[in-house]
Amino acid sequence: MFARGVTPALRKLRAQFDWPLAGAIAAIIVIGLVNLYSATRVAPHGLYQQQLVWFIAGFVVFVATAAIDYRAYERLAYAIYGVGLVLLVAVLVGGKVVKGSSRWLAIGPVGVQPSELAKIAVIIALAKIFSGDPMDLALRPWAYVAGALGLMGLPMLLVMKQPDLGTALILYLIGTTIMMVVSLQLHVKLLTIGLELVAGTALFLFKLHGYQKKRILTFIDPSLDPSGAGWHARQAIFAVGSGRWTGKGWTHGTQNQLQFLPEHWTDFPFAVWAEEWGFLGCMLLLGCYLFLILWALNLAAEARDRFAQVVCVGSAALLFWHVFFNIGMVAGILPVVGVTLPLISYGGSSLLTVMVALGLLMNVSIRRYAY
């Protein structure tokens, strides 16, 4: 009798399981592991094995996130956000300092980066805000905008104090993307963007550190500092260009194996992939990302409630802006701000954050027809 009961349940789960989503995730993970092996074959040693452990942990997190009904996240949205803020404050008070930045909390032998996890907290909190009555949103749009700006602004300020310009920028873009998609009037959206541009200009002039300004100015003209801030961008461009159509072959990229590419296992893995697999390999990887992002937006369109819709949009925004900035800085069209490439870059906190976002997408997908 137990077996007869299990079989229909398994059939139902198999029918509801989002196989295209899982397939796209698996494809990018395989590419990431193949690429990381080549990127760390010479040095640094041990990172590939560590990343395998992180992928196992990420799989557990993905399953757990997908298994819990997303309406539970809606009920706990502000509590999750509060925990995220507490962790960000804890980093500033007693975080581990690496290369002049305090971004990690040491949990035994493991370092966790709360600013990465804050992206999920912001997505869930904004989804909670904009899941209310659409009539109330139409009548009091500025109250919702003020609440949303506050929810995304507070963690941004804490992240900027670490300092971490790249993560703060991603938080801003995720929040702004969500506000541009929800049912706010056009003039409200335009005025909101205008206010954000004014605030961003003031931030650049008065709050950014000297090296952060230098990175942005060097992006405009890499020749301003070819051996310093411009070195990363120049070496990445050389690697991408040398790959041509089919690449130099796996583990045969000279920029990679001879260690000319800086931080090629975290910030510049796409340059490694482009050098070894060429234009065709880049199109394969970008095609996987494009499918994943469009599928997330499709899930948002099919979701049964506004909370799930915003969660899907936020998760799609997280993936899109990470891919956009990482590949943009590798191609030399954006400043180097230390944004990882989802499921490709080495790093535990970044990987877990992406797996939570993907788990939320799977969560919405398997429940979109359940009620």
N, C-alpha and C positions, 0 to 999 in steps of 0.2 A: 504493500500500500504506500509506503514511504517513497519507493521508486516511482510509482505511478504519479505521486504528487509532485516529485521533483521534475519529471520530464516536461509537463506543461509549463512549469515555471522557467525552465531553461529555454524552452521554445519561445516563450514570451520575451525573455531577456535577449535572446538572439535576434528576434524580430525588431525589438526596440533599439538595440545597440547600433550606434552610428559607425558603421564600418568605413565609409569614406573619410570621416574625421580621423578615426584610428589609423587608417592607412597612410594619410598624409603625415601624421605625427611620426609614425614608424619610419617612413622614408627619410624625413629630416634627421631623425635620431641616428639612423644608419650612416647618413652622409656626415653627420657631426663626429661620430666615432672614427670613421675612416680618415677624416681630415685631421682630427686631433692626434691620431697615431703618427701621422706624418709630421705634424707640427712639433711634436715632442720627441721624435725619434733620436735626435741628437742631444737636445737639452730643452728644458729642464726635465730630469728624470722623475718618474713616479706619478706625474700628473695624470697620465692616461688611466692608470689603475685607480687613482682616487676618483676620477670622473665616472668610471664604471660603478663605483660604490654610490656616487651621487645619483646616477641614473636609476639604480635599484631603489634608493630612497624616494626618488621622484616618481617612480611607478606606483609605489605604495601611497604617496600623497595624492597622485592623480586618481587612483581608485577610491580612496577615502573621500575625496572632494566630490566625486561623481556620485557616490553611494548615498550621501546624506541629501535629503530633499532640499532643493535650493530655497524653499520657503523658510527653512530654519535659519539660513544665512540672512534672510530679510528681517526676521525677528531679532537677530543678534547683531544687526549691521553696526549700530553705534557702539556696541561693546567691542566688536572686532576693531573698529576704528580707534577706540580708546586704547586698546592694547597696543596697536601700532604706534600711537603717540608716545606711550610710556616707554616702549623700546627705543624710540628715537631719542628721547630725553636721556635714557640710560646710556646710550652710546656717547652722548656729549659729556656725561658725568664720569663714566668709568670705562669708556670704550678702548679698544686696542688701537694704538697709533701705528700706522704703517705709512712710510714716506710722507710724513707730515700731516696725514689726514686721519681723523678718528671716525671710522666707518663700521667697525666690526665689534661685536660682542663675543667674548670667548666663553663658550660653553664646553668645559672640559678641554679636549684637544681640538675641538671644532670651532671655527670662526663663522658667525652668522652675521649677515649684513641686513639690519632691519629696514634700511631705506628701500631695499628691493621688495620686501614683504609689504611695505607701506603702499605700494602701487595697488595691490589687491584690496587693501583696506579702503583706499580712496574710491576704487571702482564700486565696491559694495555699498559704501556710505552714500555716494552720489546716486546709485540705483535706488536706494531707500528714499532719498529726497524726492526724486522725480517719479516715484511710483504712486504718488498721491492722485487726488482728483484732478483730471485735466481741466475742468472748469475753474478750479481754484488756481491752477497754474496760469490760466489765461487772464484771470482777474488780478492776480498778485505776482506778476512775473519777476519783479525786482526783488521781492522777498526770497524767491527761490534762487535767483542769481547770487544774491548776497550770501545765502546759506552755502551754496555750492562753492563760491570763491573762498569762503572761510574754511570749508572742509579741505579744499585742495591747497590753500595758501599756508595754513599752519604747518603741515608736514614739509612743504617746500622750504619754508624758512628754517626749520630744524635741519633739513638736509643741507641747505646752503651753509649752515654753520659748521658742517663737518670738515672741510667743505667738499661738496660733490655737485658740480654744475650739471653734469650729464643726467643724473637721476632726477634732480630738481626740474630740469627741462622736460623730461619724460612725464613726470607727474603733472606739470602744467599742460602739456599737449593732450594727455589722456583726459583730464578734466575738461579742457576746452572742446575737444572732439565730442564728448558727451553732451555738453551744453549746445553745441551747434546742431546736434541730431534730434534732441528732444523738441517737443512742441512749444517752443518759445517764438514770439513774434519776431519777424525779420529785423525790425528796428532795434529790438532788445539785443539780439545777437550781434548786430553791427556795433552798437554802442559798447557792448561788453568787450569785443575785440579791441575797440579803440582805447578803452581804459586799460586793458592789458598791455597794449603797445606802449602807452605812456609809462606804465609801471615798469615795463621791461627796459625802456631807455634809461630811466632813473636808476634801475638796478645796475646796468652796465657802467654808468658814469660814476656811481658813488659806492657801490657795494662789492663789485667783483674784485677778486684778488688780481695782482699784477700779472701772474702767469696765466690766469684765465683770460684776461683781456688780450694777452700776447697770442694765445692760441687762436682767438677769433680774428685778430688782425693778420696773423700769419696765414690763416686760411684764405684771406683776401689776396695776399701776396706772399707765397711761401719763400720767396727769395729774401724776405726781410730777415730770416734767421734760418738759413739752409742747414746748419749743423745742429740746431737746437730744436725749437718748436716746429720748424718746417721739415725736419728730418723724417719724422714718422710718415707724413703725407707723401713725401717724395719717394721713399722706399716702397711704400704700398703701391703707388702708381707704377713704378718700375716693374713690380711683381705682376700686377694685373696686365700690363701691356705685353710683357714677355710671354704670357700664356698663349697668345694668339688664338687660333680656332679650337685646337684640341688639347692644348697644354703640353707640358714637358713630361708628364707621366707621374704616377703616384710615387712619392718620396724622392722625386728627382728635381724638385724646384730649387734652383740655386739660391735665390733670395731667402728662401725658407731654411734650407739645410745649412747654408753658410752663416746663418744668424744675422743677416742684414735687416730683416724685418723685426722691429721692436714689438714686444708683447704680442707675438703672432698667435699665441694660443688663447688670448682673451679678447683684445681689442681688434686684432687684424686677422682673424681666421679666414675671412672671405678672400683676402689677398693670397693666402696659402692655396685655397681652393682654386682661385682663378689662375694662378701660375701653373698648377699641376694638371688642371682639367680643362682649362681654356674657356672660350666663349660658350661652347656647347654645354660644358659642365655648369657654368654660371646660369645659363637659361634653365637647366634642369632644377637647380636649387631655387631660383627665383620663381619658377613655375609652381613648385611645391608650396612656397610661402604664399603666392598669390591665391592658390586654391584654398589654403587654410583660412586666409583672411576673408575671402569671398564666402566661404562656407559658414564662417562665424556670422557674417552679415545676413546670410540666408536664414540661419537659426534665429537671429533677432527678428526677422520678418515673420517667422512662423511661431514665435514664442506666444504663450497663452496669456501673459500678463506683462505690465510695463516694467516691473522689477527685472524679470528675466530678459526682456528686450535690452534694457540699459546694461545689464551685466554682459551680454553678448557683444554689444557695441564697445563697451570698455575693454573687454578682452581682445577684440579685433584691433582696437586702437593701440593697446599695449604691444601687440605683435607688429603692427604696421610701423609704428614710430621707432621701435628698436631696429627693425630691418632697414628702414629708411635712413636713419642716422648712421648706423654702422657701415652700411654699404656706401653711403654718401661720403663719409670721412675717408674710407678706403679709396674711393674714386677721386678724392681731392675737391669735391664740390661742397663739402661741409666741413666745419672745424672739427678737430680731434677733441672729443669730449668724454671719451671713455664709456661708450654705450655698447653693451654686449650684443652679439648676434644670437637670437633665440635657438636653443638646443644645439648650437654649434660651438659657441665660446665655452672655454673652461670656466667653471665657477659654480659652487654649490648653491648659494643663495639665489643667484639669477636663474639657475635651472629649476629650483623648487618653485620659484615665483611663476615661471612660465607654465610649469606642470599644474599648478593650482588654477591658473587661468584656463588652461585646456580642460582641466577637470570640471570647471564650471560650465564650459561649453558642452561637454558630454552630459553633464547633469541636466541642463536645459533640453538637450536633444532627446534624451530617453524619456523625458516627462512631458514633452510638448503635446502628446496625444493622450496622456494618461488621465487628465481631468480638465 
